[in-house]
Amino acid sequence: MELRHIQSVRAAFNPAYTQLATDGLYLALPHTRCSVGVWSLQHLAFKPLELEGHRKILTSISLGNRSSPKLLCSAAEDYVIVWNLLQARQMVDKGIQIRGQIIGTTLGHIHYCSFSPDDTLVAACCGADVLILDATKERQVATVEGHTSKLTSAEFCPHYSATLVTISEDRTFKVWNIEDFTLIYQSPILTASPFISMAMNLTQPQVAIGTADGQVRVFDLTDGQGFRQLHQIDVAKLMRKQKSSQQIPSSPSSSSGPVTISSKPTWKRVDQNEIVPTGDQDVEDEAEAGCSVLSLYFTFLPQGGAEVNDHSSKPAFLQHNSTVVKDLLRSSPMLVVGTTGALVQINAKTLDVCKFWDLQDPIQVDNGLDTDTVSINAAGAVYISQSANAQKLWCIVCGHFQNTVHILEWCHGSAVDEITSDLNNIEVGEQSSNLPSWAMNSVDNSDLLTQAQKADELTVLSNVALADNSPLRSELVFKVKEDTRTKKQKGYLTPNKKPGQRIEDQPLTFKNSVRSSGYTASPRNTMFKPRTDFSSSASGAKRLPKSASSGSVVGKVNQKQYPTDCSAPSVLQTKLNVAERPTPIHSVRFSDDGQCLACGLANKSAQMFSMPLTGKGSSFVGHDHTVSCVNWSHDGNWLISSSDDRTACVWGKGRSEPLLTFTTTVNNFSVDKEGAQPQKPTKDNPPFPREVKFGRFYYMDKFILLTSGSTVYMYKYHLDLTKQDIKRYLSKSRYKLVTSFSLEAQQITALSAVNGFYSYLVLCAGTNKSLEVRDMNVDKTVRTMTDVHTKPAHVICQNEGSTFTSHPPDAYDLFVTAAAGDCIKLWDIRTNRCVRRYEGHLNRVYPCGVDLSPCGRYLATGSEDRSTYIYDIRTGTYCHKLTDHTDVVSDVAFHPKYPQLLSCSLAGKLVLYADKISS
């Protein structure tokens, strides 16, 4: 079993109301009413080291942070004593009486104490005040006061040694600077329940505070960040969810009664596994032990534990050290929560529950017999520490009504999770010797290689050839029909007519040739012509090859590399209104070459602006309802817009009429006699069932993806560029359905597919709060992620980069999802797990947009508080809050070439930000 009961130690009195101490190596608790017993957790059977020096009952015990020398502080109403455990052990061996250093005398009832990071100071909580004591001699440095109720904890920040954080029953926390003797921050009343536990994060300057109502709040202690709240974890809700999931039967066949076979969608089916308890069963089974957060602990990672590979043989641009991928895919520390009824391990970066143990469940006793178990109904106090090998946790649990201390050993994280994180950094062909030794001992090597091969199969970059019957091989070849009408049908005679020659191609004299009048001929005498091509740009353009002067994205004359070490674009550069009246903007997109910007508006039109963003844009009018989404083709020549009028249109630059309009689901081959105007939808070719929410080019502009209802359609198409001055509304562009697939949901809420390079994967989310990964090469769903968010995800943004950047292959497997009422999550498509979580912006109702910077370092999102947030993708907290809008920021977009950020709002304003260098 994962949780084992190692030993039970008898205390002198009920230890639930006295502070105990453990650090993974030692355990200190009251041995008698006035003495401290120190046990080694590696040798619990040995006699403890007994420290005698108090004359009154012990009230608190604390261990130091440094390993050498190891200090212990014990407090009672008579003395506060600091002990050196190494010297105490030597005194016992020599038969000398153990003596400690008295640092305080008759200070009162000290109910909590803690050491500073360098063990030079001791913070002792006495009532509503904190006494700062010198740990080397009897000297009181300072007294910290300001709380209106009893203090419950006081801890020094390990990253800033002079920073002290105090929490109290008055439901506030305060941050102090001990060196300057000043108050840095004072929080308002945050909750209705008192703060009762606190823990410092050893890897980042963060503090976690637990309350009596089962809530955990994580705050940022970084200088200049305002001590804002990063996360809030509802531990009580997580406990209820874990308990309910354990009570659901494994299969419906085991239950009695008939089985219902339904063809309805999942959201319409009745859950057969749902257990409806009776009134008597409710009272009997529900014995709530409570959810008060008694203890918090951040685990630490071993040095170099996440680096199992040597990438020195790879090129520099493929190594993890050159990007932020290494920091993102590194193993995450755990936040261990001890409550009155359960122990929970939570991923500190994603806030996902990794392990859960109900204290009412039987715990196996570590005595060699599998039959002996022990149960702890309710905990009065919990203390958590990490062992030296960083793979096990020590949980010290004290009961409410007994003088017994239970010592439990719990595995830190799951072996499967650790192996999965290590497999992200190894190649399929590598030997299993690159794995850590603990992984090789726990799982067979052949199984590891099989898991590695399976993990390497699903990736955004195409690593296999196209299948013979792949839908991606489909092409639409448009054939021009020859004019087969007879002369009699044409109604005129064409003398000297050549085969295939039409009447409009004939000269007006009906002869083969007409002598020129000479107006277009060059003059016989060469006049003086001055030379005007002295500029370097003109001479440079003259030397360019023909392919570079074309309209492709790669062949631009002014192409340059996107700066990867730039700062976040936070300096205001341009403000622009898209219309005379406030018009909501729902979507903004830059073209891949960065020269154009497209906007989807609520006034049934789409607008295009040329960069730099100045002046008025050109409008594309052709929809009968709100334009919800716009996307560019990879070459930047075509724009697709999807609308709530159940249509989608493809536009070209400089054209006022759409080149192609999607009105029916199958094709637009049914035309009238004139050869261009589509007929009405038929039974075999019905219209789109609902609004076309998303439309985008796919597979390097070869296909077009559309979503309507719960179905994703993939089309092949042909664009006819011929212009007719008289009948401009007629179009000969064609499209045809290649394949389609549906989700088991009412509607698709998000769609994403890479178009900058060849990729087989299409990601889509639905109202059933799940996300599906579709492999279009085989036209099958290869992965389904359930409960991605607490609500349906409204945006999926893949780390596609841009034409002006390059990333290692692992970076393209990252994508971001967001949902209203929830946070933003960063996922790794290979491991099927969340990598990082981003909170701090306000998004409750409106589907605010999200975008990743081309350098892969920043994440931008809109917010309902009229602000734009820029997150550092590695730290998980926002680095800039841009407040230049007057309404909800609906969408954001990074420039693919320059470090610039564009945000739009429902007030119809575009705001462009640049970094400090380009501003």
N, C-alpha and C positions, 0 to 999 in steps of 0.2 A: 504494500500500500504506500501511497505517497506521503501520508502523515503517520508518524510513528510516535508512540508514547515511550520515551526513554526511561524516565524515572520520576518519582514523586518525592519531594523533600518536605519535611515537616518544619514549619516555622514556629517561632515562639508565640506569636499572636496572629490575628487575622491580617494577612499581608495585602488585602485588597485596598486598604486605605493608607498604605505607606508606600512611598516611592522605592522601587527596587531597581537594580542595575544589571545589565548584561551587555556585552560588546562582541559576542561571538567566541571569545576565549575564556572569559570568566563570568561567573554568576555570583552576585552579592545580594544577600538578604539577611534579615535579622535572625541570628542563631539563637540568642537569648533576648530578653527584653532590652538589654543595654549593650550587647556586643554584636558585631557584624561577622558573618560567616562567608568566606570567599571560596567557591568551588571552581575547579577547572572543568570546563565542559567536555574536554577530551578524556578526563579521568574522574567521572562523577562518583565512582566507588571509593575514591581515596578520602581521607579525612580532610575536612575543610580547614582553611587558615582562619583562625579566630582572632579578631581585632577587638581589644577591650580598652575602653578609655572613657566611656560615658557613664553617667550615674542616673540618667533619666531615660525614658523610653525613646527609642529611635523613631524619627519622623521621616527622614529621607536619606537615600543613598544614591551616589552617582559615581560613574567611572570616567576617567580622563580620556582624551582623544588620542594622545600620543602613545606609541607602543613602548618606548623606552625613554625615561622611566614610566612605569604604569602607576598612575595615581588613582586614589579612591577618596571620595569625600563623604563623610557621614555627618549627619546633623541631628541634634536633639535640642531640647530647651536649655541645656546647660552649656554645651560646646558645639562648635563646628570644627571638625578635625579633618586634616588631609593626611592620608597614609601613602607611603611608598611601598608597593607590594613586593618589589624585589628585595628591598632592605628588610622588610618584615619577614620574608622567607629566610633570609640569611640570619636574622636574629633568632628565629625559631630553631634553626640548625645549630646555632651556638649556645642555645639555652638562655638567651638574654631576653628580658621583658620587652615586648614590642611597644614602641612609643611613636606617636604621630605628632604632626605639627598643628597646634591649635591656632586657628585663624579668626575665631570669633567666640565671644563669651556672653552668655545670657542675651542672645539676640531676639529671643521669642520663639514662636512655633514656626519652624522652617519646614514647609510642606513640599518644597521642590527646590532642587539645586542642579546646576550644570556648570561644566568647565568651558572656558574659551578655547578656540582652536589650538593655541599654543600652550594650554594648561597653566597660564600665568594668573588668570582671574577666575573667580567663582561667582556666579550669579545665584543668590539665595532669595527665594520668594517667601516673604513674611507678610501675610495678610494681603493688602492691596499695594504693597511696596516691594521693590527689588533692592536688595543690598549687594553691592559690588565689593567683593572681598579679594584681598591679595592672597594668592595660593601659596606663597612662600613664607609669610609672616603674619602676625596678628595686626592687620591694618585694614580699615574700612575705606575704600577708595571713593565711593559715591553711594547715594541713595536715589533711586528712581521712583518717582511717585506721579500719579495722575489718573490711575484707574479708580473707578468708583465702587468696585466690588473685588472680591477675592481673586487673586491671580491663580491661574491653573498651570501655566508653564512659562518658561523664559529660556530662550535658546540663542546662542551666538551663531552668526552666519559663517560657514566655513570659507566663503570666498572673500568676505570683508570682515576681518578679525575684530574691528571696532564696532560692528553693527550688532545690536541686540534687539530681538523681537520678543514682545511680551503679549500674552493673550489673557483674557480675564472672563469672569462670569458676567461682566457687563456687556458682553457680545461685541466687543471691539478689540482691535489689536493695534499696537503702537510699535514704531521703529525708532530706536535710539542710537545716537553716536556716543560711545563711551569715552573716546579720546577728547572730543570737543564738549562733552557733557551737554548735548543738545537733543531736542526732540526733532526727528526728521519727518515723521509722518504719523498722523493719527486718523484712523479709519472711522467712518460713521457706524452706527448700529446696523449690522448686516443681516441679522437673522433674529428670529424669536427665541432661539435656543442658545444656551451659553456655549462658548468655546471650551473644549475640555482636553484636546490633544493637539500636538504640533510636531512636525518633522521637517528637517532641512534636506534639500536635494544636494548630494555631494558632487554631482556633475554639472549642474547649472545653478545660478543664484536664484533659487526658487524656494518657497516655503509652502507647506501644505498644512491646513488647519481643519480639524474635525470638530463637529458639533454634536450635541446630544440628540438631535433629530435625524441623524444618519446622513449628513451632508459633509462633503469634503471640498474645500475651496483651495485652489492653488494660485498664489500671488507671485508676481515678478519682483525681485529685489534689486534688479539692475539699476545702476545710477542713471537718472534722467528719464526713466520710464514711468514715473508717477505711481509705482507700486500698484499697478492695475491687476485686476483679476484675470488670470489666464484660462482657468477651467473651473467648472463646478460639477462634481460627481455626486449623483444621487445613489449612495450606497444602499439605502433602504430599498429603492426600486430594483437595483441589481440583485439584491438578495432574494426578493420576491420572484424575479424572473428566473433565477437559477433554481430555486426550489420548485417552481411550477414546471420547469423543463425536466426535472428529475422525476416528476410524478406522472408524466405522459407515457403511456405504454409504448413499447418499441414497435409493435406492428398491430394492425387492426385484426389480424387473424386470431390473435390470442384472446380477444374479447368475445364475449358470448353474444349471440343474436345474429341476425342476418346482416350481410354486407351490402351496401348500396354502391352500385357502379354507375357513375355519372359522367356525362359528356359535357356538362356545363363548365364554364371557366372556373378557375380556382377561387376567384373572388365571389362566386355565386354558390359554391358547394358548401354543404354543412359538414363541419369537422366531426368525423365519427370518433376521433380519439378524445374529444372534449369530455371531461368527466364532470358531471353535475352532481355535487355532493348533496346528501340529504341534511336535514337540520341537525340530527344527532351526530353525524359524521363530522360536521363542521366543528362542533364544540370539542369533539374527541381529538381530532387530528391537529387542530390549530393550537399549538402551545407556543406562542410567540415568546422568544427570549429577548426581544428588543433589538434595536439597531444602533445604539449609541456608539460613536466612534471612540473607543478607548485608547487606541494606539495607532500610530502611523510610522512607517519606516520606508525610506528610499534605499533600494539595493544599489550596489556599485558593481561595475564591470571590471574584470581583470585586465591588467595592462596588456595591450596587444592581442586580446582574446578574439577580436573580430577579424584580425588580419591573418588569414591562413594561407595566403597565396603570395607568390613572388611574381610580380608582373614585369620584371626587368627585361624579359625577352620580348615584350610587346612594344609597339611604337608608342611615342609619348602621348599622342592624341587618343590612344585607346586605353591608357592607364587611368585607374580611378583617382590617382593623386592629382590629376589635372582638372578635375571637376568636383562638383558637390555630391556626386553619387555615393562616394565612399562614406560621407557623413550621414547620408539619408538611410543607407542600407545597413548601417552599423547596428548591432544588437542594442535594444532599448533597455534601460533600467526598469525595475518594477516598483510600483507603489503598493506596499503590503498594508492592508487595513485590518485591524483587529477590532471586532465589535463584540457586543455582549452575547451574540448568538452564532457568529461565523467568523471565519478567516478568509480573506479575499486577496488574491494577487491581481493587480491591474497594471497593464502596460502604461508606463508613464508618458509615452509619446502619443499613443492612440486612444488611451482610456478604455481599451477592450479588456474584458475579464479573461484572464488566462487560467486561473485556478480558483476553485471555490470549495470550502469545506465547512459543513454545518457541524457545530460543536455538539449537537444532539445525536449525531451519528456515532456509531461505535468506532473507537480508535484502537488499532492493534498495538498491543504491548510488546516491546522489543525484549523478549525473554527466550526466544527460540521456539515458542509454541504459537501456532497460528490461531489457536482457539481463544486465548486470553485477550479480552478487549476492555476498554474503559470508556466511559461517556462523561462529558462535562456539559451539564444542562445549561448553565449560564455562567458567563465569566464576569468577575468583578474588576479585574485588572489584567491587561495584556501587555507584554514587553517583547519586542521583536529585535533580533540582531542577525547578522550574517556571519557564517563560518569563514575560516581562512581560505578554503578552496573555492569560495564564491558560488558553490553549487547547492548549498544547503542553508536553510534558515532555522534559527532557534526561536521557538515561540514559548515564552514563559507565561502560563495562564494561571491565574489565581481565582478561586471560587469566592462566592459571597459569604458563605456560612461555614467555611472550613479553614483550618490553619494549614492547608496543604498547597504546595506550589507544584504544578504539573509542568514537566520539561518535555516539550514536543520537538521533534525534528521533521522539517518539511522541505521537500525538494524545491529548489528555486527554479521556476520555469519548467517547461516540458522539454524532454530530450528531443522530441520530434520538432518542436519549434526551433531549438538551437541548431539542429542539423539542417533545417530548411534555410536558416539564415546563413549558415556556412556554405550550403550548396550554391548560394547566389554568387559566391566568389570563386568557384572552381569550374573547370571545363569538363566536358563529358569524357574526354580522352585521358584526363589526368588520373594518376594512381590514387588509391584510397589512403596512401601514407600522408597526404596533405591534410587529412582530417585530424582534429584534435584526438588525443588518446582516449578521453572519456567517451567520445562518440564511437570510436572503434570498439570499445569494450561493451557498449550497450546495444549496438545493432550490428547485424552481420554485414560484411563489406559488400557482398553481392546485392543486398537490398539497398544499400546506399547508392551504388552505381545505378540501379534501376530508378531510384527516386531522382537522381541527378539527370538521367536521360529524360524522364517525364517532365521535370521542371524546365529543361532546356527546349522542349518541343514547342511550347506556347510562347511566342515572342512577336513583337510588332514587326521587326525586320523579317523579311521573307527569307527563310533558310532552306526551303525545299522548292523544287520545280513545280510548275503548273501541272495539274492533273490533266489527263487526256480529255475528260469530260467536264472540265472546270467551267463554271459560268463566266469566269474572267477571260476565257478565250473567245467569247462571243463578240462579233463586230457587226456593225450596220453599214453595209455598202449601198450607197444611193446610186441608182442607175438612171441616167437621163433617157427618156423615151424619145425615139426618132419620130419625125413627122411623117406619117404614112398616108396622109390625106391625098386624094387624087386632084388633078387639075380642075375637074368639074366641080368638086366640093369647094375648092378655094374660090372659084368664081372669077378668075382673071387668067390671062395668058402671060407667060414669061418667055419671051424670045431669047434664044442663046443662053438658056438656063443651064447651069452646071449641076451635076448631081449633088443633092444635099444643100443647095443654095436657096435661101428664102428671099422673099420680095424686098424685105427691108435691107438686105445686103447688096442690092443692085444699084448701080449708078442711076442718076435721074435721066440720063440720055439713053438708057437701055443698051449701052455699048460696053465692050469689055474694059475699055480704059478711057480716061478723060485727060487731056493735056493740061498740065498745071499752068496757072496764070503767072507764077513766079513770085507771088507775095511771100511765100514761106521759104523760098530759097535763100541761102546765105549770100551776103554781098561778095562781089568779085574782089574788091580792094579790101585789104586788112587794115582796119583802123587801129589807132593807138589804144591799148588796153592796159591800165595800171594794174600792178600786182597788189593784191589785198589779202593774201594768205600767209602773212608773217606770224600770226598767233600760234602759240604752241599747241593749243587745243585743236586748231584746224589741221596743222601738220600731223599731230598725233592721230587724228581721226582718219587722215588720208592713208596712214600706214596700217590701219586696222584691216583685218581680213573681212571678207564679205559676210561671214557668219556672225562676226562680232557686231556688225552694224545693223543686224536684224532686230526684231522686237522681242527676242527671247529674254528671260530673266537673267540668265548667266552672262549674256553678251553685252551688258550695259557698260558704257565707257567709264562711268563713275562708280563702279563697283568697289567695295572695300569690305573688310572683315568687321563683324560686330564686336565691339569691345567687351571682353568677358570679365574685366576687372573694374567695370564702371560702377558708380554708385546708383542708388535707386532714383528714378526720375521723379523728383518732388518739387522742382522749381516751376512755378507757373510761367507759361510762355504765351499761350493764345487762348482767347475766349471767342466763341462764335455762336450766333443763333442760326438754326437751320431754316427758320421760317419767320415771317413777320409776326405771327401770333404764336404763343406757346404751343408747341406740338410735341407730344411724347415721342421719344426715340427708344425703340425696343432693341435694336441690334446695331453694332458697328463692327466693321472689319477692314483691315488694311489688305491691299493686294500683296502678293508675295514679293514683288519688286519694290514695294514701299512708295510707289508714285501716286497711288490713288487710295481714296477712302470711300467706303460705301456705308450708308445708313438706312435702316428700315424704320419708317415712320408710321404713326397712327393715322395719318391723313390719306391712306391708301396709296402711298407712293414710296419710292426709294430714291435717294439722292446720292450723287457721286461728287466728291471734291478732289481736286488735284493738290498734291503736296508741294510746297509748304501750304499750310492751311490758311488761306487768305481768300477773300471774295466769296461770291455766291456759287453754289454748285449747280450741276445739271440734274434735272428731275426725270425719273422714269415713271410714267403714269400708265397704268394698265390693269390694276387690281380694283376690285369692288369692296375691299375690306382692309383691315389693318395688315401691314406687312410685318410679320413676326420675326423673320430671319433673312439675312443676306449673307452670301458667301462668294468668294472670288475663285476663278479657275487658277491653276498653277501658273499659266503663262500671263495672267493678268489681263487678258483681252475680253473675258466673258464674266458676267455677273448673274447669279441665280438668286431669285427672291421668292420666298414662300409666303403665302397669305392665308388669312382666315376665311377667304372666299372659296376655299377648296381648289385653288389653282396654284401653279408655280410657273414663273417666267424666266427665260434666259435672255439677258440683254447684252448688247455690244456697245462699246464706246462710240460716241458720236451718233447713235441711232435713237430715235424717239419711240420707235415701235419695237416690241419684243421679237426676237428672232425665233423663239420657240415657246409655246405655251402648253403646259401640261393640264389637261382638263379631264381626261379619262384614264383609267388605270392600266389599259393594255397597250394601246397604240393610237396614233392619229392617222392611220393609213386610209380610213374611210373618208373620201373627199367628194366634193360636188363636181359638176360637169366642167367647171372652169379650171379644176385641177389644183385648188389651193385651200379653199375654205372647208374646215372639218364639219362633218355632219353632227347631229345630236347624239348623245350617248345612247347606246343600245344595251340589250340584256347581256350580250357577250362582252361588251366593252363599257362597263358602268362607270359613272363618275366616282371620284374619291368619296369615301363614306363620311369623312369628317374633315376638319380643317387640316391643311397641309402645314404642320408646325415647323418642320425642319427640311431643308433642301441643301445639298452640297455636292460638289464634284468629288469624284473618287477614282482612285487608281490612275493617277497622273492624267486627269481629265478625260479618261476613256469612258467612264460611266457617270451617272447621276443618281444619287440616293435621295428618296423622298419618304416622309413618314406621314401617315394619315390614320388616325385611330390607333389600333394596336398592331399595325402592319408596316413593315419597311419594304419599299419597292426599289429595285435596282434596274435602271434603264440604260440601253445603248441609244445613241442619238446621232443625228447628222444635222449640221447647221448650214443652211443655204444663205450665202452672203450676197446674192444678186438683189439689186434694188429696182423697183418699179415705181416710176414717178406718178403714174395714174392710179394704180391699185396697190398703194403702200401697205394696206392692211392684209394683203395676201402673202402667205409665207409657204415656202416649199420645204421647210425644215421638218424632219421626221424623228420620231422616237418609238421605241418598242420595248416592252417589258422583257427582261432577261430572267429574273427570278424575284421571289418575294418570300418573306417569312413573317410570322406573327408571334407576339409575346402573349403569355397567359396573364394578360392584364387588360384593363379597360382602355388604356391609352398609353402611348409611348410619350414619355416626358423629356427625354434627352437622347441625343444621337451624336456620335463622334466617329470619324474615320480619317485616316491620314491620307493626304493627297500630294504631299511634297515628295514622296518616294513611294515605291511599290510596296504595299502591305496588304495582307490577306484579311486582316481582322477589322471587324466593325463592332463598335460598342454601343449598346442602347440600354436605356433604363425605362421602367414602366411604373404604373401606379401601384403595383404590388410590392414596391420598395425593393425590388431586385434589379440586378444588372446582368445582362447576358453578353457574352463574347461570341461573336459569330465568325467562323472561318469561311469566307466566301470562296476559297479555293475548292473546298469540298461541299460547300453549302450546308454546313451543319453547325449547331451550337456546341462549342467545345468547352464552355464554362458558364456556370450560373452562380452568381453571388447573391445570397439572400440577406435581407435586412441590412442593406448597405447604409441606410440612414433611418432615422425614426419616421421620416416622411419621404415621399417619392423624390428622387433626385431630379432637379430641373436643369442641370448642366453637367456635361462631361467634357473636360478639356485635356487633351493629350499633349505630352511634351514633344511636340513636333519640331521645335527649333525654328530655323529659317534658312533661306538660301545663303545667308551670309555668316552662318555659324556651323560648327561641327561638334558633335558630342560622341562619347563612347557608346557602344551598342546598348549598354545597360540603361543609359539615360532615357532612351526612347520607350522603355517599358513602363515608365511612370505616367500616371494620369491622375487627374483631380476630379472629384465630384462634390457637389454642393446641393443642399436641400433647404427649403424654407423651414424655419424653426429648428434647424440643426446647424452643425458646424461645416467646415470644409475639410475633406479628407484626401490625403495623398495615398495612392495605391501602387503596388507593384504587381503588374499583370502576371508575372511568373509564379509568385508565391501565394496568390489569392488571399492576401492579407493587407490590412491598412498599415502604412509606414509612418505617417505623421498626421496630426490633427491640428487645425487652425481655428481659433476662436477669438472673439473680441469685437467683431463687427455685428451690426444689427440687421438681421434678415429673418423676418417672421412671416410675411405674406407674399411679397413680390419676388418673382424669380430673378434675383440680381445676377449679373454675369460675372464670370471668372476667367482669367487669362494668365498664362505663364510667360515669363520673359524669354526671349531667344537665348540668353545666356544661361538660363536654367537656375538662376539664383533667387529670383523674386516671383512672388505671386500677388496679383492684384485682384481686387473684388470690389463691387459696388455695395452700397449699404443703404438702409432705409433712413438713417440719420443724416442724410444729405452729405455724406462723406465718402471718400475713396480710400481704401485701406491697402497698403503695400506690406506684405509679409516677407520676412526672410525665410526662405524655404527650409533652412537648416535648423533655425532656432524655434520655430513654431509660434512666434509672437510677431505682431506687426511692428515695423520700424518707422512707418510714416502714416499719419492720418491727414488727408488732404480735404480741407473744408472750403470748397469754392463753388458749390452748387446750392441751389435754392429748393431742390426737390429730390426725390429718390434717385440715386445713381443706379441706372438700370443696366448698364453694360460698360465694359472696359476692354481695351485692346492695346497691346504693345506694338510699337513700330518694328518691323522685321530687320531694319538696317541700322537705325540710330537708337540710342537709349532714350526713347520717348514713350510716354504713356498717354493715351486718349481715353477720356471718360465722357459719358453722355448721361443725361437725366431725363426725367419725365417732363421737365419744363422746356425741353427743346434746345438745350445748350450743349455745345461741345467744348471741352476744356482739354488743352494739350499741355502736358508737363514734360520737362527735360531734366537731365541730370545737371550737376553743377558745372561740368566741363563744357557742355554744349550750350548752356544757358548764357 
